[in-house]
Amino acid sequence: MKSRSSSGCQACHATPSLRLIISKASPRTPMSSRSGSTRGYETSSQSQDHSASPPIPESSDTETEGLVFYHMDLYGSKERFDIFPEELSGRGDRSLGDTRESTLSSEKVQRPQEVGYDLEKEVAELAKMYGIDEDREKELELLGGHLEKVESRWPPARTEKAGSQGSIYNTSKSSPSVKDPNQSTKQQGLPDEVSQGENQSKARADDEAESNIWSRGGLSSGGMSEEWNSQAVSEEEEEEEEEEAADVFCSTCKIPIRAFDKLFGEHKDHEVAQLPSALESEKEEIHKNMCRLEEQIAQMENVASHLEEIFITVEENFGRQEQNFEVHYNDAVQVLAQKYEEQLEALGEEKRQKLEALYEQLVSCGKHLDTCKELTDETQELFLENDKAEFMKAAVTMVDRLEEFLKKEVDLELSTLPDFEERVIDVSEVEQLMNSINTIPAPCAPVINPQAPNAATGTSLRVCWGLFSDDTVECYQLCYKPVSNERHSDGQAEHTLKVKETYCTITDLLPNTQYEFWVSALNASGISPPSERAVYVTAPSPPIIKNKKIQSCENAVLVCWESRDINPVDSYTVELSKLTDEENDDIITESIVGIPNCEVLIHLQPTQKYHICVRAHNLGGSSERSDPVLIHTTGTCFHLNEDTAHPLLAILDDGFTISCDELENPECDLPVYDNSFTRCIAILGSLIQFPGKHYWEVEVEEDTEYRTGVAFENTPRHGHLGANNSSWCMRHIITPSRHKYEFLHSGMTPDIRITIPPRRIGILLDYENCRLSFFNADIGQHLHTFKSRFQHYVHPCFALETPGILRIHTGIPTPPWTALP
């Protein structure tokens, strides 16, 4: 309905502040005389002092019948009285003359029925034109009783008035609602302005109160002819939207909708979900995205941290390379300067030698010239001698001297050449140094990683390390040796391996043994310093389950094992596999972890079969599984405690048969253990310490005297079974006249006669009922029952008083005939 009114206003080019007034023929009030104040309109449901039949406005031939638009700011102004002439009948208007008032009064009396009929007809035509009747029918058809609920929220007074009067702007059809003409004429003719102002203020207050009731109540079912107030309609729609809030979520459109829209709206074929479930789903999706975002943030922070480390590494590598270049450059310059000095010194030495040789040759040549000059001078003087005899004497001497002088060879060649040898500086070393500038330096020391979980087996270890630099490495040298607690551990043999990768798996090691590792990096320039040493440990060896020490009953089992390693392990894990068929033999149904000792008590289900194996754990990882043992929970199983056996008592190979060959000297000199029986040839069994019922049987020979029953673990070893308050037993002795049976506790026995000697004795220990019962298992006969509240757990006990054999049978289901009232 709201959209239809809006479209109508837009079609008439009216602003949103315009209001639709339906009337037969209403004169238009000039816009210049309208006030800007806004107030609620008056209704016909006012009090009797201000209520009147809707007056008939003046008809004008120039005005066209139909729709007339007025501004919303006419509410509360005096021009409003021209639009709503109803108020003029009660209040009067000084701006209008007495003539207009009298005319309105006369027309109001003369034509009420005619105008009411025309207005009703016109409203029906408008409703049909805008499809109001169709919308009303559809609304009633789809919502059913919803409209009744909405109408029930309207004030009852308003509903009555709307039903009786129709519309506030429709002419009244009944005379009782019209004021007395005399009273109306009297009010119109009041000359006093003060009285008129009071009446006008009172009417305005009543108008505002009635307008609030109208806006909260909405339109009545019979209000097709009344005015559609945009403000009232918007408030009603807001109330309906608040009442009919979205309660489902459209998965297709991704918006919350009402359930009504799913049934009849545009979301009819869409997939919807309950709003709470959709809310939880969206919260979960947002949580997942937040988790992913946090992971991405953590990754980016790690990348940023790694980039910072790389940045620092680049700076460090640059400084190291710069220093390396400077060192190599200085070395090359130093070698080149040394070569230059050496060559310069050699050249100076050659120069000195040449000059010395030339000088010596020059001196020799000078001496030779002096001698020649001297001989020449003497020869010339000899030729000037006039005395022939003297001349001849001197000539002979001179000739000899000249011959001797001329016989001497004179070296006229140069002793040395002026040219120097071609000297070439050997720069090979310099070239090597220069080339080494571009060669990478020796690598830094690697960093060996600590041992990772599950990185070891019983005979192998996986060692990892890293090189936190950009140094080029050709290979790594890994060294290791076993760790010894002895002081002189340096004598352990070291092993060295060369590997290309930053990890290595070392095999052929000892189980559960610590090894010390360190690693170095190598390249063409040399080897790095060794890393810090790290200690790795190999995984333990598989434990060994002691089959003969296993104790079980219908509801539990006590498993014992031993470690094959010298060094202690951290903990153990017991793995159970319930055997239902052959295909599921290896399925682990339960694991018990963190067991510190070499035994564990496990609760099981009755009448089942289990495979049980054990693993050992240390820092290096877990061992392989031990050999499994098969456990049947169909009865009680125990073993005989050999430490308590009398020296004359022998346990046969099956572990459940005891025998005694001689009794001549019970207190013999055979070795006796601290826990052994010394007087009574007896032995204790090791029964699982678990409440409930335990049943076993003892097979006896008719001519053997014996005792069998239960006893505390600390029962005296120097006495007989049944002679103290810590043991309960059945005794068989042979007398000349008969077989005698006694049921002893603290040396006391009841007077019981057994006519049929039992060959197979059944013993039932019932902790819950505080009973120890003996039966003739062959015939299911009850022999005797001890009633005692055992203060501690007891163990089976067996004794032979004559040479013979006792066979013990365990793992037997409790027979039904053992049930006692």
Beta strands, then each sheet from edge to edge (+ up, - down):
strand 1: 18-23
strand 2: 66-71
strand 3: 248-250
strand 4: 255-257
strand 5: 272-274
strand 6: 447-448
strand 7: 461-466
strand 8: 475-482
strand 9: 495-499
strand 10: 503-506
strand 11: 514-523
strand 12: 526-527
strand 13: 534-537
strand 14: 544-545
strand 15: 551-552
strand 16: 556-562
strand 17: 571-578
strand 18: 590-595
strand 19: 599-603
strand 20: 609-618
strand 21: 621-622
strand 22: 629-632
strand 23: 639-640
strand 24: 650-651
strand 25: 657-660
strand 26: 682-686
strand 27: 693-699
strand 28: 706-712
strand 29: 727-734
strand 30: 739-744
strand 31: 760-766
strand 32: 771-776
strand 33: 781-787
strand 34: 794-800
strand 35: 804-809
sheet 1: 1+ 2-
sheet 2: 4+ 3- 5+
sheet 3: 6+ 7- 10+
sheet 4: 9+ 8- 11+ 12-
sheet 5: 9+ 8- 11+ 13-
sheet 6: 14+ 16- 15+
sheet 7: 14+ 16- 19+
sheet 8: 18+ 17- 20+ 21-
sheet 9: 18+ 17- 20+ 22-
sheet 10: 23+ 26- 34+ 28- 29+ 30-
sheet 11: 24+ 25- 35+ 27- 31+ 32- 33+
end
